[in-house]
Amino acid sequence: MKQFVAAAAVTVVLLHAMPAPAQENRALTLQEAVVLGKKNNKALLASAAKVDAAVARAGEARAALLPAVRMQAGYTHLSEVDPFQIMLPISPTPIQISPIILDGYSFRVGVQQPLFAGFRLSSNARAADLLAEASASDRKNDQADLVLTITGAYWTLYQTGQTKALMDENVTRLESYRKDTENLLKSGLATNNDRLRIEVQLANARLQQIDAANDVQVATVQLNNLLGLPLETRISTASQPGAGGEPASPAAAPPGQQSVLSRPDLQAMKTRVEASREYVTAAGSGWWPQVAFAGSYYYARPNPRYQPALDEFRGTWDVGVSLQWDIWTWMTPARQTEQASAQLRQNELVFAQMRDNAEVDLTRAQLAVERARKRITVAETGVQQSEENVRTLRDKYRNGLATSTEILDADLAMLQSKTNLMASRVELEVASARLTRALGIIE
């Protein structure tokens, strides 16, 4: 027992001494991130499985239009009964008409082909094909949503990383201010209150630095989750805002319905409206007769169509046409047609509402792109002015010609202007992606 405990203790020590596996570091462009997401995202894979199921249901519906071939086989053992025999005056003994056969074998192959089903089968098949097409459009829509989500998460990670870099620069800059203040304090050109003011601002900057680092980790985990990567993977953003060029001008986008109707979600709903019309036709099939062709081949021992029965295999066949017509079912077809028609009206209204919402979404996306462009122009001017202001005040502060309040206010203004510029550039990228999504452009 002591040897076992000692061995366990040694194992624990060795495990702790082993270096921890290094976290994977990956530099990804936005396009590479989108490709990974399309390949690995579980929600998109589930959407693809829904398409496969819809295609299979469509195949099942079309199969109802084709001949169905069925086979049946069996074996039966019967209890003993008296033989079928008669007495004739000319014979002193009974004459057996048919022998008693206790074991029966049967094999039957039949084919059935519907000839007319009141348009029910053909309408159901067309509706199933349309629903499969709608599911494919749903998958395209899910993919477009995923691309937009990945794009937003990617630029969020970029923004948090840039914010962290700005916070690091700010801490470094404030530390240099503190050093300048200590030199001025020794020369009698600054007060202890100036030094404390710098210390407070530096402490706040370090807190912001910690928050920025935490935001980077959260954004990384969120992006890893979308891309199907291990959550601990470290990702660095290789794309830069504006690298893909300027987005298309809203004026160049086709106006109104010509643009939004290409969206996959509207295509899916439009196809479902068409499927609903087929279901209305199928619901009215109850008013029509059902006509089918049937044929079969029967191979049995004994075969009951041969009399007297013989204990041997014999084959027979039959063909025919059947007709079935529900003359009165208390207006059931009418009620079914009313239900299908109501569903059609509902889908038509949903499609109209989705189209209106898509137009609103397009307008909002166009305005957001224009807003982001204007914000970049203003922010760039603000950065230039704030950097020049900090440079001028920094020289004055070192010579004791500016106060600590002035240099700290200028520093804060520069940090805010740089943050605004970076956020505006990210905003333009995300707004451009939303505009692409609103236009129904599939990447």
Backbone torsions as a table, in degrees:
resi	resn	phi	psi	omega
1	MET	NA	-43.3	179.5
2	LYS	-63.1	-38.4	178.8
3	GLN	-64.5	-38.4	178.9
4	PHE	-64.9	-44.0	179.1
5	VAL	-62.6	-42.1	179.7
6	ALA	-63.5	-42.4	179.1
7	ALA	-64.3	-40.3	178.6
8	ALA	-63.5	-40.9	179.9
9	ALA	-63.7	-42.3	178.4
10	VAL	-62.6	-40.3	179.6
11	THR	-62.1	-43.7	179.4
12	VAL	-61.6	-42.8	-179.9
13	VAL	-62.8	-41.9	-179.6
14	LEU	-66.5	-38.6	178.8
15	LEU	-63.8	-40.2	178.7
16	HIS	-70.1	-28.5	-178.4
17	ALA	-78.3	-21.7	-179.4
18	MET	-68.9	140.4	178.8
19	PRO	-68.3	141.9	179.0
20	ALA	-69.7	145.7	179.6
21	PRO	-60.6	134.9	-178.3
22	ALA	-71.0	142.2	177.1
23	GLN	-73.0	141.6	-179.3
24	GLU	-72.3	135.2	176.6
25	ASN	-111.0	127.5	-178.6
26	ARG	-132.6	131.4	173.2
27	ALA	-100.0	119.0	-174.9
28	LEU	-123.4	136.9	166.6
29	THR	-81.5	167.4	178.7
30	LEU	-61.9	-41.0	-179.5
31	GLN	-64.2	-40.2	178.1
32	GLU	-65.0	-37.9	178.3
33	ALA	-64.9	-40.7	178.9
34	VAL	-64.5	-42.0	179.1
35	VAL	-62.2	-43.4	177.8
36	LEU	-61.6	-42.9	-179.7
37	GLY	-62.9	-42.8	178.3
38	LYS	-62.7	-31.2	-177.3
39	LYS	-81.6	-37.4	-168.0
40	ASN	-111.3	-18.3	-172.8
41	ASN	-62.7	126.8	-175.0
42	LYS	-68.0	-37.1	179.5
43	ALA	-63.9	-39.3	179.0
44	LEU	-70.5	-35.5	175.7
45	LEU	-64.9	-38.2	176.0
46	ALA	-64.8	-37.6	177.0
47	SER	-63.3	-38.8	177.0
48	ALA	-64.5	-36.5	177.7
49	ALA	-65.3	-34.5	176.7
50	LYS	-64.8	-37.1	177.3
51	VAL	-64.0	-43.9	178.7
52	ASP	-59.6	-41.8	179.1
53	ALA	-64.7	-41.4	-179.9
54	ALA	-66.1	-38.9	177.5
55	VAL	-64.8	-39.1	178.1
56	ALA	-65.8	-39.6	177.7
57	ARG	-64.9	-36.6	177.5
58	ALA	-64.8	-40.9	176.2
59	GLY	-62.8	-38.1	177.1
60	GLU	-63.7	-41.4	179.7
61	ALA	-66.3	-39.9	178.7
62	ARG	-67.8	-29.9	-179.4
63	ALA	-63.8	-26.0	179.8
64	ALA	-66.7	-17.8	178.2
65	LEU	-83.1	-13.2	-173.2
66	LEU	-99.5	162.3	179.0
67	PRO	-62.7	140.1	177.2
68	ALA	-107.5	127.4	179.9
69	VAL	-112.0	127.0	-178.3
70	ARG	-128.4	144.7	179.0
71	MET	-120.8	142.1	177.8
72	GLN	-138.9	133.3	177.7
73	ALA	-137.5	153.2	-179.7
74	GLY	-163.8	163.3	176.1
75	TYR	-133.9	137.4	-179.0
76	THR	-135.3	134.2	173.1
77	HIS	-112.8	125.2	-174.7
78	LEU	-101.4	154.9	174.4
79	SER	-75.8	157.0	-178.0
80	GLU	-73.6	138.7	175.8
81	VAL	-135.1	168.4	177.5
82	ASP	-67.8	142.4	-179.9
83	PRO	-68.0	154.5	178.3
84	PHE	-82.1	107.1	-177.5
85	GLN	-143.9	159.1	-179.0
86	ILE	-132.4	159.3	176.8
87	MET	-105.0	132.2	176.4
88	LEU	-117.2	146.7	-178.7
89	PRO	-61.3	-25.9	-175.8
90	ILE	-84.1	-7.8	-175.7
91	SER	-123.7	127.4	179.5
92	PRO	-72.4	-15.7	-178.6
93	THR	-118.4	151.9	179.5
94	PRO	-61.7	145.6	176.8
95	ILE	-100.7	123.1	-179.2
96	GLN	-82.1	123.3	-179.3
97	ILE	-84.2	-45.0	-177.6
98	SER	-138.9	135.2	-179.6
99	PRO	-72.3	161.0	174.7
100	ILE	-89.0	115.7	179.7
101	ILE	-109.4	113.6	-173.9
102	LEU	-87.7	-23.6	-178.3
103	ASP	-110.9	127.9	179.9
104	GLY	-121.2	138.2	178.1
105	TYR	-126.8	139.8	-179.3
106	SER	-143.6	147.8	176.8
107	PHE	-145.8	126.8	-175.7
108	ARG	-136.4	131.9	173.8
109	VAL	-121.8	124.7	-178.4
110	GLY	-127.8	151.8	176.6
111	VAL	-127.6	139.4	179.6
112	GLN	-136.5	130.8	-178.9
113	GLN	-129.0	115.8	175.9
114	PRO	-67.3	132.6	179.1
115	LEU	-98.0	-38.3	179.1
116	PHE	-155.3	126.3	-179.4
117	ALA	-127.9	31.1	179.2
118	GLY	66.8	29.4	180.0
119	PHE	69.0	7.5	-177.9
120	ARG	-67.6	-49.6	-175.6
121	LEU	-66.2	-44.4	-178.9
122	SER	-66.9	-38.6	179.2
123	SER	-68.2	-41.2	177.6
124	ASN	-63.1	-38.3	179.4
125	ALA	-65.7	-44.7	178.7
126	ARG	-64.7	-39.5	178.7
127	ALA	-63.9	-40.5	179.0
128	ALA	-65.4	-38.3	176.6
129	ASP	-63.5	-41.0	179.4
130	LEU	-66.2	-38.5	178.8
131	LEU	-68.4	-34.0	175.0
132	ALA	-65.4	-39.2	176.3
133	GLU	-64.6	-39.1	177.7
134	ALA	-64.5	-38.6	178.0
135	SER	-64.0	-37.3	176.3
136	ALA	-64.3	-38.6	176.1
137	SER	-67.0	-36.0	176.0
138	ASP	-60.8	-40.5	179.2
139	ARG	-64.9	-41.4	176.1
140	LYS	-61.0	-39.1	179.0
141	ASN	-66.4	-42.2	177.0
142	ASP	-62.4	-38.1	178.5
143	GLN	-66.1	-41.9	178.1
144	ALA	-63.3	-40.4	176.6
145	ASP	-63.5	-41.1	-179.9
146	LEU	-64.4	-42.7	178.7
147	VAL	-60.1	-43.0	179.0
148	LEU	-65.1	-41.5	179.8
149	THR	-65.2	-43.6	178.2
150	ILE	-63.3	-42.2	179.0
151	THR	-59.5	-45.4	178.3
152	GLY	-63.0	-42.4	-179.8
153	ALA	-67.6	-36.8	179.7
154	TYR	-63.7	-48.2	-178.1
155	TRP	-73.0	-24.4	172.3
156	THR	-65.1	-42.8	176.4
157	LEU	-63.3	-41.6	177.2
158	TYR	-60.4	-45.1	-177.8
159	GLN	-64.5	-42.9	179.2
160	THR	-65.7	-37.0	177.2
161	GLY	-65.5	-42.0	177.6
162	GLN	-67.5	-36.7	176.7
163	THR	-63.6	-40.7	176.9
164	LYS	-61.6	-41.0	178.6
165	ALA	-64.9	-40.3	177.8
166	LEU	-64.6	-38.9	178.5
167	MET	-66.8	-37.5	176.9
168	ASP	-63.6	-44.2	178.0
169	GLU	-62.1	-38.9	-179.0
170	ASN	-65.3	-41.7	178.4
171	VAL	-62.6	-45.3	178.7
172	THR	-60.4	-41.9	-179.4
173	ARG	-66.3	-41.7	179.3
174	LEU	-67.4	-33.5	175.5
175	GLU	-64.1	-36.5	176.6
176	SER	-69.3	-35.2	175.5
177	TYR	-61.9	-40.0	179.5
178	ARG	-62.9	-40.0	178.6
179	LYS	-65.3	-41.0	177.4
180	ASP	-62.7	-39.2	-178.8
181	THR	-66.5	-39.3	178.7
182	GLU	-63.8	-37.7	177.0
183	ASN	-66.1	-41.0	178.6
184	LEU	-68.1	-34.0	179.2
185	LEU	-65.1	-38.8	178.4
186	LYS	-66.8	-31.5	-179.1
187	SER	-86.6	-2.7	-179.3
188	GLY	79.1	13.2	-179.6
189	LEU	-96.6	-1.4	177.9
190	ALA	-139.2	160.6	-179.5
191	THR	-108.0	167.3	176.6
192	ASN	-63.7	-30.1	178.0
193	ASN	-65.0	-36.2	175.6
194	ASP	-62.4	-42.2	179.0
195	ARG	-63.9	-42.3	180.0
196	LEU	-66.1	-36.9	178.8
197	ARG	-62.9	-41.3	176.6
198	ILE	-63.8	-41.6	-179.2
199	GLU	-62.6	-42.6	179.1
200	VAL	-63.1	-44.5	179.7
201	GLN	-64.4	-36.9	178.5
202	LEU	-66.9	-40.8	178.0
203	ALA	-62.3	-42.6	178.2
204	ASN	-64.2	-38.1	179.4
205	ALA	-65.1	-37.4	178.2
206	ARG	-68.0	-35.5	174.9
207	LEU	-63.8	-43.0	176.7
208	GLN	-63.4	-33.5	177.6
209	GLN	-64.1	-41.8	178.3
210	ILE	-64.8	-44.4	179.1
211	ASP	-61.9	-40.2	179.9
212	ALA	-64.1	-40.6	178.2
213	ALA	-64.0	-39.0	178.0
214	ASN	-65.7	-40.3	178.2
215	ASP	-62.2	-36.6	177.6
216	VAL	-62.4	-43.9	-179.9
217	GLN	-64.4	-43.3	179.4
218	VAL	-63.4	-45.0	179.6
219	ALA	-63.3	-35.8	178.7
220	THR	-65.8	-44.2	179.6
221	VAL	-62.6	-42.6	-179.9
222	GLN	-63.3	-42.1	178.9
223	LEU	-68.4	-40.5	176.7
224	ASN	-58.8	-39.8	-179.8
225	ASN	-63.5	-40.3	178.7
226	LEU	-69.0	-34.4	-175.9
227	LEU	-87.7	-5.8	-178.3
228	GLY	73.6	25.1	178.5
229	LEU	-97.6	159.5	173.5
230	PRO	-55.2	137.8	-173.9
231	LEU	-62.9	-24.6	-178.1
232	GLU	-85.1	-0.5	179.2
233	THR	-64.3	132.8	176.9
234	ARG	-92.1	125.5	-177.1
235	ILE	-115.9	133.0	171.2
236	SER	-113.1	137.1	-176.2
237	THR	-83.3	119.7	-178.4
238	ALA	-92.0	-15.1	179.0
239	SER	-88.7	151.9	178.5
240	GLN	-118.9	145.6	176.6
241	PRO	-58.0	135.9	179.5
242	GLY	86.7	-6.2	-178.4
243	ALA	-68.2	-28.6	-179.4
244	GLY	-84.0	4.5	-178.8
245	GLY	89.3	169.6	179.8
246	GLU	-73.5	141.2	176.4
247	PRO	-68.3	161.9	-179.4
248	ALA	-60.7	142.4	179.1
249	SER	-67.3	140.1	177.8
250	PRO	-57.3	-29.7	179.6
251	ALA	-66.5	-24.0	-179.1
252	ALA	-82.4	-14.0	-179.2
253	ALA	-75.6	139.2	177.7
254	PRO	-62.7	137.0	-173.5
255	PRO	-77.0	155.3	168.5
256	GLY	59.2	-138.2	-171.2
257	GLN	-67.2	-27.2	-178.6
258	GLN	-59.6	-27.0	-179.6
259	SER	-92.2	-46.2	-172.3
260	VAL	-74.5	-24.2	-177.0
261	LEU	-68.6	-13.2	176.5
262	SER	-82.9	-4.5	179.2
263	ARG	-65.8	138.3	-177.6
264	PRO	-64.1	-30.6	179.2
265	ASP	-68.2	-37.4	176.5
266	LEU	-71.5	-36.5	176.2
267	GLN	-61.2	-41.6	179.5
268	ALA	-63.5	-44.1	-178.8
269	MET	-69.0	-37.8	177.5
270	LYS	-61.8	-40.8	178.6
271	THR	-66.3	-36.3	177.2
272	ARG	-66.3	-32.8	174.6
273	VAL	-62.5	-44.2	178.4
274	GLU	-63.5	-38.3	177.6
275	ALA	-65.4	-36.0	179.0
276	SER	-63.6	-35.8	177.4
277	ARG	-64.5	-38.7	176.8
278	GLU	-64.7	-37.1	178.5
279	TYR	-67.4	-30.9	175.1
280	VAL	-63.3	-44.3	177.2
281	THR	-62.4	-42.9	-179.8
282	ALA	-64.3	-35.4	-179.1
283	ALA	-65.7	-28.6	179.8
284	GLY	-82.5	3.5	-178.0
285	SER	-68.0	-18.8	-179.7
286	GLY	-65.2	-16.7	177.8
287	TRP	-79.4	-13.1	-173.0
288	TRP	-105.2	157.3	174.9
289	PRO	-74.4	158.7	177.7
290	GLN	-110.3	119.4	-176.8
291	VAL	-118.5	134.1	-178.3
292	ALA	-144.5	149.7	173.3
293	PHE	-100.0	139.2	179.2
294	ALA	-140.3	143.7	175.9
295	GLY	-151.1	153.0	-178.7
296	SER	-154.5	159.0	173.9
297	TYR	-122.3	127.9	-174.0
298	TYR	-117.3	123.0	-179.1
299	TYR	-126.4	112.5	-171.0
300	ALA	-144.0	161.2	176.7
301	ARG	-140.6	103.8	-1.1
302	PRO	-82.6	158.6	175.8
303	ASN	-92.1	118.6	-173.3
304	PRO	-66.1	-13.5	179.5
305	ARG	-78.5	-13.2	177.3
306	TYR	-100.0	126.6	177.6
307	GLN	-128.4	136.9	-1.2
308	PRO	-72.2	161.6	-177.1
309	ALA	-64.7	140.6	177.8
310	LEU	-125.2	140.5	-179.2
311	ASP	-81.7	67.0	178.8
312	GLU	-156.1	157.4	-179.5
313	PHE	-76.5	134.0	174.0
314	ARG	-142.7	147.6	-178.4
315	GLY	-111.0	145.6	174.8
316	THR	-140.0	164.3	179.1
317	TRP	-141.2	165.2	177.3
318	ASP	-153.9	148.6	174.3
319	VAL	-135.9	155.9	179.3
320	GLY	-177.0	172.9	177.1
321	VAL	-125.5	131.6	-179.7
322	SER	-114.1	147.4	177.6
323	LEU	-131.4	132.4	177.2
324	GLN	-132.6	130.6	-177.4
325	TRP	-139.8	116.5	177.0
326	ASP	-79.2	102.4	-175.1
327	ILE	-70.3	-43.2	-177.4
328	TRP	-144.9	118.0	177.6
329	THR	-130.6	32.7	176.4
330	TRP	56.9	47.3	173.3
331	MET	61.3	27.7	178.6
332	THR	-60.6	-44.8	177.2
333	PRO	-58.2	-36.2	179.0
334	ALA	-64.8	-41.1	179.4
335	ARG	-67.0	-39.3	178.3
336	GLN	-65.3	-37.5	177.8
337	THR	-67.1	-38.5	177.6
338	GLU	-62.4	-41.4	178.2
339	GLN	-62.8	-46.2	-179.2
340	ALA	-64.5	-38.0	179.0
341	SER	-66.7	-38.9	177.7
342	ALA	-64.7	-39.2	177.6
343	GLN	-65.2	-36.8	177.1
344	LEU	-63.3	-46.4	179.1
345	ARG	-61.7	-39.5	178.9
346	GLN	-62.2	-46.1	-179.8
347	ASN	-65.2	-36.8	177.7
348	GLU	-63.6	-41.0	179.2
349	LEU	-68.8	-39.2	177.4
350	VAL	-62.7	-41.7	178.5
351	PHE	-62.7	-42.7	178.9
352	ALA	-63.5	-40.2	179.1
353	GLN	-67.9	-40.3	177.8
354	MET	-63.0	-38.2	179.2
355	ARG	-65.2	-43.3	177.8
356	ASP	-62.8	-43.6	179.3
357	ASN	-63.3	-36.0	179.7
358	ALA	-65.8	-37.9	178.0
359	GLU	-66.2	-39.7	176.1
360	VAL	-64.0	-42.2	179.5
361	ASP	-62.4	-39.6	178.8
362	LEU	-64.4	-44.9	179.0
363	THR	-61.6	-43.9	179.7
364	ARG	-62.3	-40.6	-179.3
365	ALA	-67.0	-40.0	178.4
366	GLN	-63.0	-43.5	179.3
367	LEU	-65.6	-36.5	-180.0
368	ALA	-65.3	-37.4	178.0
369	VAL	-64.9	-45.5	179.3
370	GLU	-63.3	-39.8	179.0
371	ARG	-62.5	-44.1	-179.4
372	ALA	-63.8	-38.9	178.4
373	ARG	-61.9	-44.7	-179.8
374	LYS	-66.0	-38.8	178.8
375	ARG	-63.2	-36.2	178.8
376	ILE	-63.7	-44.4	-179.7
377	THR	-59.6	-45.7	179.9
378	VAL	-66.5	-42.2	-177.5
379	ALA	-66.2	-37.0	178.0
380	GLU	-62.3	-40.8	176.5
381	THR	-64.2	-40.6	179.1
382	GLY	-63.2	-38.3	178.8
383	VAL	-65.7	-45.0	179.2
384	GLN	-59.1	-44.8	-178.9
385	GLN	-67.1	-43.1	-177.2
386	SER	-68.6	-38.0	178.3
387	GLU	-64.6	-41.2	178.1
388	GLU	-66.3	-37.7	179.1
389	ASN	-65.0	-43.0	179.2
390	VAL	-65.6	-42.4	-180.0
391	ARG	-60.3	-43.2	-179.0
392	THR	-67.2	-46.6	-178.5
393	LEU	-68.9	-30.2	179.4
394	ARG	-63.2	-43.7	178.1
395	ASP	-64.5	-41.0	178.9
396	LYS	-65.6	-39.9	-177.7
397	TYR	-65.4	-39.5	179.3
398	ARG	-64.7	-26.6	179.2
399	ASN	-96.9	7.2	178.0
400	GLY	74.9	21.3	-178.2
401	LEU	-102.2	-1.8	177.3
402	ALA	-134.8	152.9	-178.1
403	THR	-87.8	163.9	177.3
404	SER	-65.3	-32.6	178.3
405	THR	-63.9	-41.2	-179.4
406	GLU	-65.4	-44.1	-177.9
407	ILE	-69.4	-36.1	178.2
408	LEU	-69.6	-40.2	177.4
409	ASP	-64.3	-40.8	178.6
410	ALA	-66.0	-39.7	178.7
411	ASP	-63.5	-43.6	179.5
412	LEU	-64.2	-39.7	178.8
413	ALA	-65.1	-39.1	178.9
414	MET	-66.8	-42.8	178.1
415	LEU	-60.5	-42.3	-179.7
416	GLN	-66.6	-40.5	-179.7
417	SER	-66.4	-40.1	177.5
418	LYS	-66.2	-39.7	177.5
419	THR	-63.8	-41.7	179.3
420	ASN	-64.0	-40.8	180.0
421	LEU	-64.4	-46.4	179.9
422	MET	-63.6	-42.6	179.5
423	ALA	-65.4	-36.4	179.8
424	SER	-67.1	-39.3	177.6
425	ARG	-65.6	-40.9	175.9
426	VAL	-65.4	-39.8	179.2
427	GLU	-60.2	-38.8	178.6
428	LEU	-65.6	-39.9	178.6
429	GLU	-62.8	-46.1	-178.9
430	VAL	-68.0	-40.9	178.8
431	ALA	-63.7	-37.5	177.0
432	SER	-64.6	-39.2	177.5
433	ALA	-66.0	-37.9	177.8
434	ARG	-67.4	-36.6	177.6
435	LEU	-65.5	-41.6	176.0
436	THR	-60.3	-42.0	178.5
437	ARG	-65.6	-40.9	-178.8
438	ALA	-66.9	-29.8	179.0
439	LEU	-80.4	-7.8	179.4
440	GLY	78.4	20.8	178.9
441	ILE	-81.0	121.8	-177.1
442	ILE	-95.5	126.2	178.0
443	GLU	-94.9	NA	NA
